[in-house]
Amino acid sequence: MKAKMATMSAAIWLAAVGVTGCGAAGGPEAKGAADVAVRALTNETQTSSIATSTPAEGSNATVTPGGQAGNPAAAESQPYPVVNTHVPPKVYGMRKFPYPYDAMLAISSDADSETLRKFNLVHEFINTTQMTPLGKGLGLDFADSFFMYNGDNLPGYVDIHHEPMSDELSWFKGVSNQPYAAAVLNHYIHVGWIDTMHTFGDFSERNQNETLFSRKLAIQAIDALKADGDYLTVWTDHGNKSNVDNFGDYGRTPFYDYQQGANPWSKYYHTDITIPYGIRFVWPDGASDQFGMSSMIYPLRLPDGREVWGFWRYTSEGFNAKGDPEWNWTPFGLDEQLSPAHLKEIEVHHDYAIVAQHLCGTTYPGVLPQPAVQALRRLAQQYYEGKILVTRTSRLLNYNVVQQYVSYRVTYEKGKAYIHILAILDPVFGAYVPTVDDVRGLTFYTSNPAETVIEIRNTAIPADLIQENRSDGVAPSIGIKWWAVDTTNYAETAPGVY
């Protein structure tokens, strides 16, 4: 049923956007098959049937909704650029991930017990390539989460000098309208070190029947973010039952009835402002022991009738005899999370992975214990070897939607192949014509990348954003370049902020 709906949507979009100038009526196959023959893909996560219409010079190939690779005729492969330039190139379909990677992974770290000291140490090590107290920086693309408010009255400390919970990093001081770390958090959002709202704040209380959250606080938070040009697309639920602004799992079981953020009859209702503000992806406070998945996203209908993308995170390594999760999402569990077996698993199966963590969640003096440091180095090695693309959560989720729901058309003219990206047929937020940044990383198998052109509708992608790739054992490919990693050290301190 889904396939039929996608096909109908693609047809509607074809009529609407009208690709012209790069094709005429269909004709006989061009003389000579492509000289770079490719062997069939063997991993089912990267194979799907593609249209059987044979491309010819001046003829239109298929409109393809959805973004998995085609299955070219089986034959002995040769590496690009050994091609016969006298025949038109042949586009075979999409590669699941940007070349040369076989998997994509993000670390999604919750803001619990975050302080500016710990935040800076973690990001200097993961994001930069400078020397840090944890060793030479890794130069990875990682973004964090944050709180707007701190209404937590649980016992304990947030850092090594017995800073109380009231010093937990947040935009406003407590639940007031007075800024606390607003300036530095705004800075980190703008430079890409933060991409996730870990709800509106930490409202965990000893008495879980009480809360300091209110709809007024939600309105104030959204107004403040908009005023500073801070638009985030990812939301993760947080904490105990005092965090009534949670909303992802309301109604799933009686336990989640405390989640009132999407209940239009509740005084804590806020998704009527939060979703229009820009939140598209929601982690609904659920446990998962599955490390890698072919897709991380699923449609999530909220109690007020709105729809968002729900997404999965790996949070635990199995469940105990009572059925409770064996949580491993602190720095002390990072070595287990990023084990060689887990990393190999997603590489072999061509999977996505989002690893839930609390990288600032302990009072350990060095923030990250040595096994966690080694685990992150292990992950960085997989990235630099071209096996696992490590990126921030928002970029992984956006790519997942685009890769899964892109609609494109291939036409042929004067010895060239034209890949027209027509639309993203997003079944949750609606179909749209993407920008270049929306389609970063999309990669297409083709017999001759040099004679293949990628366009959004009829506008070519700028040449400096195009990447031509040798064969990965399947075929040569052409793609839109993924985001360059920014290793600038953006760490800042702020007077009075710990």
VORO-684449 format. One record per residue (C-alpha): z, x, y negated. Coordinates in pm, whole numbers, padded with zeros to 5 digits, always signed. Each point is the difference from the previous one (the first is absolute). Example, Ala and Ser with C-alpha at 12.3 -4.5 7.8 and 13.67 -1.06 7.14 Angstrom:
% residues 2
+00780+01230+00450;-00066+00137-00344;
***
This chain:
% residues 498
+00000+00000+00000;+00086+00286-00239;-00333+00169+00065;-00190-00321-00078;+00192-00045-00323;-00066+00359-00106;-00372-00040+00066;-00016-00316-00207;+00188+00172-00284;-00241+00291+00009;-00296-00236-00024;+00152-00170-00302;+00053+00333-00167;-00356+00112+00074;-00131-00306-00177;+00234+00061-00291;-00051+00372-00059;-00368+00018+00100;-00078+00358+00100;-00349+00068-00132;-00247+00281-00046;+00075+00183+00323;-00172-00205+00264;-00276-00233+00097;-00071-00206+00307;+00079+00148+00338;-00262+00204+00178;-00058+00214+00307;+00224+00293+00075;-00080+00313-00195;-00189+00261+00197;+00228+00220+00204;+00365-00062+00065;+00256+00197-00197;+00002+00358+00120;+00377+00027-00011;+00094-00210+00301;+00365-00092+00036;+00215-00081+00296;+00192-00325+00025;+00354-00013-00129;+00251-00014+00280;+00312-00121-00183;-00002-00376-00026;+00179+00006-00334;-00306+00162-00152;-00272-00196+00173;-00154-00337-00062;-00342-00146+00056;-00235+00021-00297;-00309-00201-00076;-00296+00065+00223;-00263-00026-00272;-00188+00328-00010;-00021+00163-00341;-00341+00084-00133;-00118+00140-00327;+00012-00286-00244;+00196-00227+00232;+00354-00134-00028;+00255+00076+00266;+00319-00194+00055;+00273-00142-00212;+00319+00125+00158;+00332-00171-00070;+00295+00201+00122;+00020+00373+00016;-00009+00158+00343;-00252+00250+00117;-00326-00094+00164;-00093+00094+00354;-00322+00205-00015;-00213+00060+00307;+00152+00250+00238;-00167+00338-00004;+00082+00367-00035;+00128+00070-00350;-00106+00274-00237;+00188+00106-00313;-00123-00087-00347;-00215+00125-00176;-00252+00037+00286;-00217-00299-00097;-00363-00098-00020;-00044-00075-00369;-00336-00169+00063;+00163-00318+00130;+00246-00227-00178;+00370+00048+00070;+00177-00249+00219;+00341-00143-00087;+00210-00066+00308;+00315-00158-00140;+00338+00091-00144;+00240+00275+00088;+00355-00143+00010;+00164+00270-00212;-00127+00242-00264;-00158+00312+00149;+00133+00209+00174;+00321-00192+00071;+00075-00194+00318;+00305-00190-00128;+00179-00096-00321;+00376+00014-00066;+00234-00085-00287;+00374+00052-00038;+00162-00307-00156;+00340+00108-00126;+00257-00256-00121;+00199+00069-00318;+00347-00044+00156;+00253+00251-00143;-00273+00166-00204;+00103+00232-00282;-00224+00194-00234;+00118+00330+00151;-00095-00106+00351;-00323-00169-00110;-00121+00316-00178;+00088+00231+00287;-00185-00217+00253;-00311-00035-00213;-00018+00363-00106;+00000+00091+00370;-00243-00266+00126;-00236-00040-00297;-00029+00347-00155;-00093+00342+00138;+00270+00186-00192;+00299+00178+00146;+00293-00240+00029;+00354+00016+00145;-00155-00139+00321;-00276+00260+00009;-00359+00001-00117;-00122-00344-00097;-00232-00187+00236;-00255-00139-00249;-00017-00349+00155;-00075-00334-00166;+00331-00186+00021;+00137-00281-00218;+00349-00146+00001;+00177-00327-00082;+00255-00093-00267;+00250-00262-00119;-00008-00188-00329;+00373-00088+00025;+00315+00117+00172;+00240-00279+00093;+00149+00179+00302;+00379+00004+00046;+00011+00150+00349;+00239+00292+00055;-00125+00357+00016;-00181+00257-00207;-00364+00066-00079;+00000+00380-00036;+00183+00324+00066;+00238-00010-00297;+00142-00340+00097;-00218-00187-00246;+00090-00369+00049;-00248-00268+00104;-00026-00099-00367;-00195+00324-00055;-00274-00099+00245;-00339+00048-00166;-00125-00318-00169;-00209-00108-00298;+00279-00196-00171;+00369+00084-00011;+00162-00222+00261;-00134-00353-00050;-00012+00022-00378;-00297+00020-00237;+00091+00356-00097;-00235+00274+00129;+00149+00263+00230;-00278+00199+00170;-00282-00213-00144;-00185+00284-00175;-00007+00235+00298;-00088-00277+00249;-00281-00116-00227;-00125+00361-00006;+00007+00024+00380;-00191-00326+00039;-00271+00124-00235;-00043+00336+00175;-00004-00153+00349;+00339+00107+00135;+00107-00368+00026;-00219-00284+00131;+00247-00248+00155;+00259-00251-00124;+00295+00003+00239;+00073-00357-00111;+00133-00052-00351;+00311+00201+00072;+00288+00095+00221;+00214-00315+00007;+00193+00078+00320;+00362-00114-00023;+00309+00012+00218;+00007-00379+00001;-00350-00092+00113;+00047-00355-00128;-00004+00134-00355;-00283+00152-00205;-00071+00122-00353;-00371-00078+00023;-00148-00273-00219;-00344-00126-00092;+00070+00122-00354;+00022+00357+00133;-00336-00038+00176;-00167-00117-00322;+00157+00286-00196;-00116+00253+00261;-00360-00122+00007;-00014-00010-00380;+00127+00359-00020;-00252+00127+00254;-00288-00174-00173;+00107+00134-00338;-00027+00355+00132;-00327-00061+00186;+00168+00038+00339;-00181-00209+00259;+00108+00043+00362;-00154-00172+00302;+00255+00075+00275;+00336-00174+00059;+00253+00082+00272;+00302-00221+00075;+00345+00158-00016;+00363-00015+00099;+00249-00257+00122;+00018-00375-00061;+00109+00042-00361;-00360+00104-00073;-00119-00356-00044;-00313+00116-00185;-00144+00101+00340;-00269-00240+00116;-00222+00137+00274;+00171-00155+00305;+00149-00321-00141;-00020-00273+00265;-00078+00230+00292;+00351-00038+00146;+00325-00144-00140;+00118+00355-00076;-00266+00033-00272;+00096-00319-00184;+00179+00218-00256;-00344+00117-00124;-00061-00231-00295;-00262+00185-00206;-00290-00220+00114;+00193-00327+00028;-00120-00216-00294;+00312-00220+00024;+00236+00296-00039;+00151+00131-00323;-00096+00347+00130;-00371-00085+00025;-00226+00269-00150;-00328+00038+00195;-00170-00229-00253;+00027+00296-00239;+00017+00294+00243;-00325-00072+00186;-00209-00073-00314;+00144+00322-00148;-00190+00189+00270;+00199+00030+00325;-00254-00016+00285;+00180+00166+00294;+00342-00100+00133;+00217+00153+00271;+00219-00290+00115;+00310+00177+00128;-00099+00016+00367;+00051+00271+00260;-00285+00162+00194;+00002+00279+00256;-00379+00028+00008;-00098+00321-00176;-00375-00047-00038;-00213-00312-00033;-00371-00068-00029;+00084-00197-00318;+00324-00017-00197;-00068-00327-00182;+00019-00371+00077;-00016-00317-00215;+00346-00119-00101;+00046-00354-00133;+00309-00047-00217;+00214-00314-00023;-00150-00086-00340;-00350-00001+00151;-00109+00334-00142;-00159+00257+00227;+00042+00376-00003;-00072+00280+00241;+00294+00071+00227;+00013+00350+00146;+00176+00182+00279;+00219+00308-00020;+00131+00214+00284;+00379-00034-00037;+00162+00069+00336;-00043+00164+00337;+00054-00290+00234;+00273-00261+00028;+00342+00011+00165;+00133-00227+00274;+00103-00260-00260;-00348-00005-00144;+00099+00181-00318;-00236+00265-00140;+00079+00366+00057;-00062+00089-00365;-00125+00354-00062;-00103-00035-00365;+00230+00255-00163;-00081+00369-00056;+00194+00075+00318;-00256-00202+00199;-00311+00140-00164;-00054+00257+00274;-00012-00281+00258;-00224-00213-00221;-00254+00275-00062;+00012+00140+00351;-00305+00182+00137;-00048-00286+00247;-00009-00263-00276;-00243+00199-00213;-00225+00064+00298;+00012-00369+00090;-00145-00121-00330;-00258+00277-00001;-00127-00087+00348;+00000-00377-00061;-00132+00020-00357;+00296-00194-00137;+00181-00062-00324;+00373+00072-00028;+00255-00085-00271;+00329+00177+00060;+00305-00169-00153;+00258+00244-00134;+00294+00047-00236;-00070+00357-00105;+00269-00015-00271;+00234-00214+00205;+00268+00256+00092;+00241+00228-00186;-00123+00304+00193;+00010+00289-00252;-00358+00110+00058;-00117-00364+00025;-00224+00078+00298;+00153+00176+00303;-00200+00281+00159;-00144-00212+00287;-00135-00243-00261;-00156+00287-00194;-00167+00127+00316;-00125-00351+00083;-00163-00026-00343;-00158+00343+00048;-00135-00120+00336;-00156-00300-00174;-00145+00219-00275;-00163+00222+00263;-00175-00304+00148;-00124-00089-00348;-00132+00347-00079;-00168+00023+00339;-00195-00316-00087;+00161-00219+00265;+00232-00242-00185;-00061-00113-00357;+00341-00017-00167;+00008-00226-00302;+00223-00231-00204;+00081-00346+00134;-00201-00195-00260;-00315+00202+00068;+00029-00042+00375;+00045-00376-00031;-00287-00042-00245;-00227+00209+00222;+00105-00206+00304;-00116-00320-00172;-00325+00154-00123;-00084+00168+00330;+00066-00321+00189;-00173-00248-00230;-00280+00187-00177;-00339-00174+00003;-00301+00227-00040;-00375-00010+00044;-00242+00277+00092;-00353+00011-00137;-00277+00259+00034;-00257+00108-00254;-00219+00309-00047;+00167+00201+00272;+00357-00070-00113;+00276-00222+00131;+00203-00200-00252;+00347-00121+00092;+00087-00286-00237;+00372-00078-00008;-00010-00369-00089;+00358-00123+00004;+00342+00023+00154;+00042-00328+00187;+00377-00008-00043;+00121-00311+00188;+00333-00001-00186;-00081+00063-00366;-00366-00096+00010;-00331+00185+00008;-00075+00240-00283;-00253+00263-00103;+00188+00331+00022;+00020+00284-00247;-00069+00357+00105;+00373+00067+00030;+00039-00301+00229;-00238+00151+00257;+00120+00360-00006;-00027+00146+00349;-00256-00239+00150;-00225+00206+00226;-00323-00092+00179;-00172+00163+00296;-00361+00086-00076;-00264+00222+00157;-00067+00173-00333;+00270-00007-00271;-00228+00174-00251;-00238-00297+00005;+00268-00268+00003;+00127-00165-00319;+00322-00200-00039;+00002-00270-00267;+00230-00275-00118;-00250-00283+00001;-00292+00184-00168;+00194+00265-00192;+00017+00342+00163;+00339+00165+00047;+00016+00304-00233;-00125+00313+00175;+00323+00191-00060;+00186-00262+00207;-00234+00023+00299;+00085+00215+00301;-00259+00096+00266;+00149+00090+00337;-00113+00184+00308;+00020-00174+00335;+00350-00067+00130;-00140-00025+00352;-00126-00352-00065;-00247+00047-00286;-00029+00145-00348;+00143-00220-00271;+00011-00068-00372;+00300-00132-00184;+00169-00068-00330;+00250+00276-00063;+00364-00072+00063;+00253+00061-00275;+00066+00364-00081;+00364+00093+00053;+00186+00061-00326;+00250+00282+00060;+00128+00013-00358;+00378+00023-00028;+00087-00313-00199;+00378+00031+00049;+00208-00092-00304;+00365-00025-00081;+00159-00254-00231;+00329+00023-00193;+00271-00199+00169;-00210-00076+00310;+00129+00162+00320;
***
